[in-house]
Amino acid sequence: MSIVYNKGSIRTKELAVHLGKSPNTAKKIFDGLVASEILKKVATSVTDRNQYYTFYA
């Protein structure tokens, strides 16, 4: 979570590279954090290529 805190926001691919995991694994991690209301997903649509995750304000 420190990477999100330090950067302010993060994209799925950035987390995947940081963890050395696949983007699908990173997305599953993000989905769990969004469901727990720790992070929120910022996107204009489900297929938005510029979506990112950030902490709830």
PDB file with SEQRES, HELIX, SHEET and CRYST1 records, atoms N, CA, C and O in Angstrom:
SEQRES   1 A   57  MET SER ILE VAL TYR ASN LYS GLY SER ILE ARG THR LYS          
SEQRES   2 A   57  GLU LEU ALA VAL HIS LEU GLY LYS SER PRO ASN THR ALA          
SEQRES   3 A   57  LYS LYS ILE PHE ASP GLY LEU VAL ALA SER GLU ILE LEU          
SEQRES   4 A   57  LYS LYS VAL ALA THR SER VAL THR ASP ARG ASN GLN TYR          
SEQRES   5 A   57  TYR THR PHE TYR ALA                                          
HELIX    1 AA1 SER A    2  LYS A    7  1                                   6    
HELIX    2 AA2 THR A   12  LEU A   19  1                                   8    
HELIX    3 AA3 PRO A   23  ALA A   35  1                                  13    
SHEET    1 AA1 2 LEU A  39  VAL A  42  0                                        
SHEET    2 AA1 2 TYR A  52  PHE A  55 -1                                        
CRYST1    1.000    1.000    1.000  90.00  90.00  90.00 P 1           1          
ATOM      1  N   MET A   1       0.814  -1.183   0.000  1.00  0.00           N  
ATOM      2  CA  MET A   1       0.000   0.000   0.000  1.00  0.00           C  
ATOM      3  C   MET A   1       0.863   1.254   0.000  1.00  0.00           C  
ATOM      4  O   MET A   1       0.384   2.334  -0.346  1.00  0.00           O  
ATOM      5  N   SER A   2       2.116   1.126   0.380  1.00  0.00           N  
ATOM      6  CA  SER A   2       2.972   2.307   0.416  1.00  0.00           C  
ATOM      7  C   SER A   2       3.172   2.907  -0.967  1.00  0.00           C  
ATOM      8  O   SER A   2       3.337   4.120  -1.093  1.00  0.00           O  
ATOM      9  N   ILE A   3       3.160   2.080  -2.007  1.00  0.00           N  
ATOM     10  CA  ILE A   3       3.329   2.613  -3.359  1.00  0.00           C  
ATOM     11  C   ILE A   3       2.149   3.515  -3.732  1.00  0.00           C  
ATOM     12  O   ILE A   3       2.338   4.544  -4.380  1.00  0.00           O  
ATOM     13  N   VAL A   4       0.941   3.137  -3.332  1.00  0.00           N  
ATOM     14  CA  VAL A   4      -0.236   3.965  -3.603  1.00  0.00           C  
ATOM     15  C   VAL A   4      -0.147   5.248  -2.787  1.00  0.00           C  
ATOM     16  O   VAL A   4      -0.442   6.332  -3.289  1.00  0.00           O  
ATOM     17  N   TYR A   5       0.254   5.124  -1.548  1.00  0.00           N  
ATOM     18  CA  TYR A   5       0.375   6.293  -0.677  1.00  0.00           C  
ATOM     19  C   TYR A   5       1.421   7.269  -1.224  1.00  0.00           C  
ATOM     20  O   TYR A   5       1.180   8.475  -1.267  1.00  0.00           O  
ATOM     21  N   ASN A   6       2.563   6.759  -1.635  1.00  0.00           N  
ATOM     22  CA  ASN A   6       3.642   7.619  -2.140  1.00  0.00           C  
ATOM     23  C   ASN A   6       3.306   8.278  -3.470  1.00  0.00           C  
ATOM     24  O   ASN A   6       3.633   9.445  -3.688  1.00  0.00           O  
ATOM     25  N   LYS A   7       2.656   7.540  -4.355  1.00  0.00           N  
ATOM     26  CA  LYS A   7       2.337   8.070  -5.682  1.00  0.00           C  
ATOM     27  C   LYS A   7       1.015   8.810  -5.715  1.00  0.00           C  
ATOM     28  O   LYS A   7       0.811   9.665  -6.577  1.00  0.00           O  
ATOM     29  N   GLY A   8       0.117   8.502  -4.800  1.00  0.00           N  
ATOM     30  CA  GLY A   8      -1.213   9.113  -4.798  1.00  0.00           C  
ATOM     31  C   GLY A   8      -2.238   8.287  -5.555  1.00  0.00           C  
ATOM     32  O   GLY A   8      -3.421   8.294  -5.215  1.00  0.00           O  
ATOM     33  N   SER A   9      -1.788   7.575  -6.577  1.00  0.00           N  
ATOM     34  CA  SER A   9      -2.665   6.681  -7.335  1.00  0.00           C  
ATOM     35  C   SER A   9      -1.774   5.668  -8.049  1.00  0.00           C  
ATOM     36  O   SER A   9      -0.558   5.841  -8.142  1.00  0.00           O  
ATOM     37  N   ILE A  10      -2.407   4.609  -8.551  1.00  0.00           N  
ATOM     38  CA  ILE A  10      -1.635   3.569  -9.235  1.00  0.00           C  
ATOM     39  C   ILE A  10      -2.523   2.855 -10.244  1.00  0.00           C  
ATOM     40  O   ILE A  10      -3.733   2.731 -10.050  1.00  0.00           O  
ATOM     41  N   ARG A  11      -1.916   2.397 -11.300  1.00  0.00           N  
ATOM     42  CA  ARG A  11      -2.616   1.627 -12.337  1.00  0.00           C  
ATOM     43  C   ARG A  11      -2.300   0.145 -12.143  1.00  0.00           C  
ATOM     44  O   ARG A  11      -1.319  -0.212 -11.490  1.00  0.00           O  
ATOM     45  N   THR A  12      -3.130  -0.697 -12.711  1.00  0.00           N  
ATOM     46  CA  THR A  12      -2.984  -2.141 -12.551  1.00  0.00           C  
ATOM     47  C   THR A  12      -1.606  -2.617 -13.009  1.00  0.00           C  
ATOM     48  O   THR A  12      -0.957  -3.397 -12.312  1.00  0.00           O  
ATOM     49  N   LYS A  13      -1.164  -2.161 -14.158  1.00  0.00           N  
ATOM     50  CA  LYS A  13       0.126  -2.622 -14.686  1.00  0.00           C  
ATOM     51  C   LYS A  13       1.282  -2.211 -13.771  1.00  0.00           C  
ATOM     52  O   LYS A  13       2.238  -2.968 -13.604  1.00  0.00           O  
ATOM     53  N   GLU A  14       1.197  -1.017 -13.179  1.00  0.00           N  
ATOM     54  CA  GLU A  14       2.252  -0.577 -12.269  1.00  0.00           C  
ATOM     55  C   GLU A  14       2.360  -1.504 -11.062  1.00  0.00           C  
ATOM     56  O   GLU A  14       3.462  -1.854 -10.639  1.00  0.00           O  
ATOM     57  N   LEU A  15       1.219  -1.897 -10.513  1.00  0.00           N  
ATOM     58  CA  LEU A  15       1.239  -2.817  -9.374  1.00  0.00           C  
ATOM     59  C   LEU A  15       1.783  -4.176  -9.793  1.00  0.00           C  
ATOM     60  O   LEU A  15       2.554  -4.792  -9.058  1.00  0.00           O  
ATOM     61  N   ALA A  16       1.388  -4.642 -10.966  1.00  0.00           N  
ATOM     62  CA  ALA A  16       1.866  -5.937 -11.459  1.00  0.00           C  
ATOM     63  C   ALA A  16       3.386  -5.939 -11.577  1.00  0.00           C  
ATOM     64  O   ALA A  16       4.039  -6.895 -11.159  1.00  0.00           O  
ATOM     65  N   VAL A  17       3.949  -4.887 -12.138  1.00  0.00           N  
ATOM     66  CA  VAL A  17       5.404  -4.791 -12.281  1.00  0.00           C  
ATOM     67  C   VAL A  17       6.059  -4.705 -10.909  1.00  0.00           C  
ATOM     68  O   VAL A  17       7.065  -5.367 -10.656  1.00  0.00           O  
ATOM     69  N   HIS A  18       5.491  -3.893 -10.028  1.00  0.00           N  
ATOM     70  CA  HIS A  18       6.049  -3.718  -8.683  1.00  0.00           C  
ATOM     71  C   HIS A  18       6.094  -5.042  -7.913  1.00  0.00           C  
ATOM     72  O   HIS A  18       7.066  -5.326  -7.213  1.00  0.00           O  
ATOM     73  N   LEU A  19       5.036  -5.847  -8.047  1.00  0.00           N  
ATOM     74  CA  LEU A  19       4.952  -7.115  -7.323  1.00  0.00           C  
ATOM     75  C   LEU A  19       5.600  -8.282  -8.072  1.00  0.00           C  
ATOM     76  O   LEU A  19       5.853  -9.335  -7.488  1.00  0.00           O  
ATOM     77  N   GLY A  20       5.865  -8.091  -9.361  1.00  0.00           N  
ATOM     78  CA  GLY A  20       6.390  -9.188 -10.169  1.00  0.00           C  
ATOM     79  C   GLY A  20       5.319 -10.232 -10.452  1.00  0.00           C  
ATOM     80  O   GLY A  20       5.616 -11.420 -10.576  1.00  0.00           O  
ATOM     81  N   LYS A  21       4.079  -9.784 -10.553  1.00  0.00           N  
ATOM     82  CA  LYS A  21       2.937 -10.670 -10.811  1.00  0.00           C  
ATOM     83  C   LYS A  21       2.274 -10.264 -12.116  1.00  0.00           C  
ATOM     84  O   LYS A  21       2.657  -9.267 -12.729  1.00  0.00           O  
ATOM     85  N   SER A  22       1.280 -11.033 -12.540  1.00  0.00           N  
ATOM     86  CA  SER A  22       0.557 -10.721 -13.771  1.00  0.00           C  
ATOM     87  C   SER A  22      -0.449  -9.587 -13.521  1.00  0.00           C  
ATOM     88  O   SER A  22      -0.862  -9.364 -12.383  1.00  0.00           O  
ATOM     89  N   PRO A  23      -0.840  -8.875 -14.585  1.00  0.00           N  
ATOM     90  CA  PRO A  23      -1.876  -7.849 -14.440  1.00  0.00           C  
ATOM     91  C   PRO A  23      -3.193  -8.422 -13.906  1.00  0.00           C  
ATOM     92  O   PRO A  23      -3.913  -7.734 -13.182  1.00  0.00           O  
ATOM     93  N   ASN A  24      -3.511  -9.661 -14.252  1.00  0.00           N  
ATOM     94  CA  ASN A  24      -4.740 -10.278 -13.739  1.00  0.00           C  
ATOM     95  C   ASN A  24      -4.678 -10.445 -12.222  1.00  0.00           C  
ATOM     96  O   ASN A  24      -5.671 -10.214 -11.532  1.00  0.00           O  
ATOM     97  N   THR A  25      -3.533 -10.839 -11.709  1.00  0.00           N  
ATOM     98  CA  THR A  25      -3.359 -10.970 -10.259  1.00  0.00           C  
ATOM     99  C   THR A  25      -3.470  -9.604  -9.591  1.00  0.00           C  
ATOM    100  O   THR A  25      -4.106  -9.466  -8.546  1.00  0.00           O  
ATOM    101  N   ALA A  26      -2.851  -8.600 -10.197  1.00  0.00           N  
ATOM    102  CA  ALA A  26      -2.932  -7.243  -9.648  1.00  0.00           C  
ATOM    103  C   ALA A  26      -4.375  -6.764  -9.620  1.00  0.00           C  
ATOM    104  O   ALA A  26      -4.792  -6.133  -8.648  1.00  0.00           O  
ATOM    105  N   LYS A  27      -5.149  -7.050 -10.665  1.00  0.00           N  
ATOM    106  CA  LYS A  27      -6.550  -6.640 -10.720  1.00  0.00           C  
ATOM    107  C   LYS A  27      -7.351  -7.312  -9.610  1.00  0.00           C  
ATOM    108  O   LYS A  27      -8.204  -6.677  -8.990  1.00  0.00           O  
ATOM    109  N   LYS A  28      -7.084  -8.584  -9.355  1.00  0.00           N  
ATOM    110  CA  LYS A  28      -7.780  -9.288  -8.280  1.00  0.00           C  
ATOM    111  C   LYS A  28      -7.460  -8.663  -6.923  1.00  0.00           C  
ATOM    112  O   LYS A  28      -8.333  -8.550  -6.063  1.00  0.00           O  
ATOM    113  N   ILE A  29      -6.208  -8.259  -6.739  1.00  0.00           N  
ATOM    114  CA  ILE A  29      -5.824  -7.581  -5.495  1.00  0.00           C  
ATOM    115  C   ILE A  29      -6.590  -6.271  -5.375  1.00  0.00           C  
ATOM    116  O   ILE A  29      -7.156  -5.971  -4.323  1.00  0.00           O  
ATOM    117  N   PHE A  30      -6.607  -5.493  -6.453  1.00  0.00           N  
ATOM    118  CA  PHE A  30      -7.334  -4.226  -6.438  1.00  0.00           C  
ATOM    119  C   PHE A  30      -8.821  -4.433  -6.192  1.00  0.00           C  
ATOM    120  O   PHE A  30      -9.429  -3.685  -5.426  1.00  0.00           O  
ATOM    121  N   ASP A  31      -9.414  -5.436  -6.828  1.00  0.00           N  
ATOM    122  CA  ASP A  31     -10.843  -5.707  -6.636  1.00  0.00           C  
ATOM    123  C   ASP A  31     -11.155  -5.970  -5.165  1.00  0.00           C  
ATOM    124  O   ASP A  31     -12.177  -5.513  -4.654  1.00  0.00           O  
ATOM    125  N   GLY A  32     -10.282  -6.700  -4.490  1.00  0.00           N  
ATOM    126  CA  GLY A  32     -10.477  -6.965  -3.066  1.00  0.00           C  
ATOM    127  C   GLY A  32     -10.363  -5.703  -2.230  1.00  0.00           C  
ATOM    128  O   GLY A  32     -11.126  -5.514  -1.283  1.00  0.00           O  
ATOM    129  N   LEU A  33      -9.416  -4.840  -2.570  1.00  0.00           N  
ATOM    130  CA  LEU A  33      -9.238  -3.592  -1.829  1.00  0.00           C  
ATOM    131  C   LEU A  33     -10.384  -2.609  -2.092  1.00  0.00           C  
ATOM    132  O   LEU A  33     -10.768  -1.845  -1.207  1.00  0.00           O  
ATOM    133  N   VAL A  34     -10.921  -2.636  -3.307  1.00  0.00           N  
ATOM    134  CA  VAL A  34     -12.081  -1.798  -3.619  1.00  0.00           C  
ATOM    135  C   VAL A  34     -13.307  -2.316  -2.861  1.00  0.00           C  
ATOM    136  O   VAL A  34     -14.070  -1.520  -2.314  1.00  0.00           O  
ATOM    137  N   ALA A  35     -13.504  -3.629  -2.822  1.00  0.00           N  
ATOM    138  CA  ALA A  35     -14.631  -4.220  -2.094  1.00  0.00           C  
ATOM    139  C   ALA A  35     -14.543  -3.916  -0.599  1.00  0.00           C  
ATOM    140  O   ALA A  35     -15.567  -3.775   0.069  1.00  0.00           O  
ATOM    141  N   SER A  36     -13.325  -3.815  -0.076  1.00  0.00           N  
ATOM    142  CA  SER A  36     -13.125  -3.502   1.340  1.00  0.00           C  
ATOM    143  C   SER A  36     -13.164  -1.994   1.613  1.00  0.00           C  
ATOM    144  O   SER A  36     -13.003  -1.548   2.750  1.00  0.00           O  
ATOM    145  N   GLU A  37     -13.380  -1.222   0.544  1.00  0.00           N  
ATOM    146  CA  GLU A  37     -13.450   0.239   0.617  1.00  0.00           C  
ATOM    147  C   GLU A  37     -12.155   0.866   1.128  1.00  0.00           C  
ATOM    148  O   GLU A  37     -12.177   1.889   1.813  1.00  0.00           O  
ATOM    149  N   ILE A  38     -11.033   0.243   0.788  1.00  0.00           N  
ATOM    150  CA  ILE A  38      -9.723   0.808   1.105  1.00  0.00           C  
ATOM    151  C   ILE A  38      -9.274   1.693  -0.055  1.00  0.00           C  
ATOM    152  O   ILE A  38      -8.764   2.794   0.151  1.00  0.00           O  
ATOM    153  N   LEU A  39      -9.469   1.199  -1.270  1.00  0.00           N  
ATOM    154  CA  LEU A  39      -9.168   1.961  -2.471  1.00  0.00           C  
ATOM    155  C   LEU A  39     -10.451   2.200  -3.249  1.00  0.00           C  
ATOM    156  O   LEU A  39     -11.441   1.490  -3.073  1.00  0.00           O  
ATOM    157  N   LYS A  40     -10.420   3.211  -4.114  1.00  0.00           N  
ATOM    158  CA  LYS A  40     -11.537   3.407  -5.037  1.00  0.00           C  
ATOM    159  C   LYS A  40     -10.993   3.411  -6.452  1.00  0.00           C  
ATOM    160  O   LYS A  40      -9.873   3.854  -6.704  1.00  0.00           O  
ATOM    161  N   LYS A  41     -11.797   2.917  -7.360  1.00  0.00           N  
ATOM    162  CA  LYS A  41     -11.436   2.837  -8.767  1.00  0.00           C  
ATOM    163  C   LYS A  41     -11.943   4.100  -9.448  1.00  0.00           C  
ATOM    164  O   LYS A  41     -13.106   4.470  -9.292  1.00  0.00           O  
ATOM    165  N   VAL A  42     -11.078   4.754 -10.196  1.00  0.00           N  
ATOM    166  CA  VAL A  42     -11.450   5.966 -10.912  1.00  0.00           C  
ATOM    167  C   VAL A  42     -11.394   5.650 -12.400  1.00  0.00           C  
ATOM    168  O   VAL A  42     -10.325   5.399 -12.957  1.00  0.00           O  
ATOM    169  N   ALA A  43     -12.583   5.666 -13.046  1.00  0.00           N  
ATOM    170  CA  ALA A  43     -12.675   5.349 -14.472  1.00  0.00           C  
ATOM    171  C   ALA A  43     -13.964   5.926 -15.024  1.00  0.00           C  
ATOM    172  O   ALA A  43     -14.941   6.097 -14.294  1.00  0.00           O  
ATOM    173  N   THR A  44     -13.964   6.225 -16.313  1.00  0.00           N  
ATOM    174  CA  THR A  44     -15.172   6.742 -16.946  1.00  0.00           C  
ATOM    175  C   THR A  44     -16.070   5.625 -17.454  1.00  0.00           C  
ATOM    176  O   THR A  44     -17.259   5.839 -17.686  1.00  0.00           O  
ATOM    177  N   SER A  45     -15.503   4.427 -17.629  1.00  0.00           N  
ATOM    178  CA  SER A  45     -16.283   3.263 -18.047  1.00  0.00           C  
ATOM    179  C   SER A  45     -15.537   2.002 -17.626  1.00  0.00           C  
ATOM    180  O   SER A  45     -14.398   2.068 -17.165  1.00  0.00           O  
ATOM    181  N   VAL A  46     -16.180   0.871 -17.788  1.00  0.00           N  
ATOM    182  CA  VAL A  46     -15.569  -0.415 -17.417  1.00  0.00           C  
ATOM    183  C   VAL A  46     -14.320  -0.695 -18.241  1.00  0.00           C  
ATOM    184  O   VAL A  46     -13.370  -1.305 -17.749  1.00  0.00           O  
ATOM    185  N   THR A  47     -14.319  -0.253 -19.492  1.00  0.00           N  
ATOM    186  CA  THR A  47     -13.197  -0.526 -20.389  1.00  0.00           C  
ATOM    187  C   THR A  47     -12.246   0.660 -20.528  1.00  0.00           C  
ATOM    188  O   THR A  47     -11.421   0.680 -21.441  1.00  0.00           O  
ATOM    189  N   ASP A  48     -12.345   1.634 -19.651  1.00  0.00           N  
ATOM    190  CA  ASP A  48     -11.488   2.817 -19.683  1.00  0.00           C  
ATOM    191  C   ASP A  48     -10.021   2.405 -19.552  1.00  0.00           C  
ATOM    192  O   ASP A  48      -9.641   1.773 -18.566  1.00  0.00           O  
ATOM    193  N   ARG A  49      -9.203   2.756 -20.533  1.00  0.00           N  
ATOM    194  CA  ARG A  49      -7.785   2.383 -20.518  1.00  0.00           C  
ATOM    195  C   ARG A  49      -6.976   3.270 -19.569  1.00  0.00           C  
ATOM    196  O   ARG A  49      -5.819   2.969 -19.276  1.00  0.00           O  
ATOM    197  N   ASN A  50      -7.570   4.348 -19.094  1.00  0.00           N  
ATOM    198  CA  ASN A  50      -6.872   5.274 -18.209  1.00  0.00           C  
ATOM    199  C   ASN A  50      -7.340   5.168 -16.764  1.00  0.00           C  
ATOM    200  O   ASN A  50      -7.139   6.091 -15.975  1.00  0.00           O  
ATOM    201  N   GLN A  51      -7.959   4.052 -16.417  1.00  0.00           N  
ATOM    202  CA  GLN A  51      -8.436   3.897 -15.035  1.00  0.00           C  
ATOM    203  C   GLN A  51      -7.276   3.744 -14.076  1.00  0.00           C  
ATOM    204  O   GLN A  51      -6.204   3.262 -14.442  1.00  0.00           O  
ATOM    205  N   TYR A  52      -7.506   4.159 -12.850  1.00  0.00           N  
ATOM    206  CA  TYR A  52      -6.493   4.040 -11.819  1.00  0.00           C  
ATOM    207  C   TYR A  52      -7.174   3.866 -10.459  1.00  0.00           C  
ATOM    208  O   TYR A  52      -8.392   4.000 -10.343  1.00  0.00           O  
ATOM    209  N   TYR A  53      -6.392   3.574  -9.456  1.00  0.00           N  
ATOM    210  CA  TYR A  53      -6.898   3.344  -8.117  1.00  0.00           C  
ATOM    211  C   TYR A  53      -6.240   4.331  -7.166  1.00  0.00           C  
ATOM    212  O   TYR A  53      -5.064   4.666  -7.307  1.00  0.00           O  
ATOM    213  N   THR A  54      -7.019   4.790  -6.197  1.00  0.00           N  
ATOM    214  CA  THR A  54      -6.515   5.740  -5.211  1.00  0.00           C  
ATOM    215  C   THR A  54      -7.216   5.481  -3.886  1.00  0.00           C  
ATOM    216  O   THR A  54      -8.224   4.775  -3.845  1.00  0.00           O  
ATOM    217  N   PHE A  55      -6.696   6.043  -2.808  1.00  0.00           N  
ATOM    218  CA  PHE A  55      -7.334   5.906  -1.503  1.00  0.00           C  
ATOM    219  C   PHE A  55      -8.626   6.718  -1.463  1.00  0.00           C  
ATOM    220  O   PHE A  55      -8.744   7.739  -2.141  1.00  0.00           O  
ATOM    221  N   TYR A  56      -9.597   6.261  -0.665  1.00  0.00           N  
ATOM    222  CA  TYR A  56     -10.780   7.074  -0.423  1.00  0.00           C  
ATOM    223  C   TYR A  56     -10.353   8.336   0.290  1.00  0.00           C  
ATOM    224  O   TYR A  56      -9.496   8.296   1.173  1.00  0.00           O  
ATOM    225  N   ALA A  57     -10.941   9.448  -0.084  1.00  0.00           N  
ATOM    226  CA  ALA A  57     -10.577  10.745   0.540  1.00  0.00           C  
ATOM    227  C   ALA A  57     -11.372  10.973   1.812  1.00  0.00           C  
ATOM    228  O   ALA A  57     -11.204  12.000   2.469  1.00  0.00           O  
TER     229      ALA A  57                                                      
END                                                                             
